[in-house]
């Protein structure tokens, strides 16, 4: 089983440690944070976008498409009702150096099969307990 450790630092700032890497998570100043890192929802969307990127890169390498300049833009919106959540995520993949042509459908299918996208579609069992 994989392991992530989240530690409270101060204010509204946390550190997430994965293997030997740490990421600072914070809130914007207007939410009482120091704006020293992305918020949890931003990291969630970042995770989806970068996972799509990894899968698209593999597709490009396997099919001979040039991935140079690849850019993935995600626009997301929070719901205005309860429960609090992200309501929608729109993703655009740009491959300016590749002629995708007839491989467009296959590339999109690969992008949609990334681990994070599949996890969102097939919600994992999440348990929360106090230790």
Secondary structure by P-SEA (a helix, b strand, c coil): cbbbbbbbccccbbbbbcccbbbbbbbccccccccccccaaaaaaaaaaaaaaaaaaaaaaaacccccbbbbbbbbbbbccccccccbbbbbbbbcccccccaaaaaaaaaaacaaaaaaacccccccccc
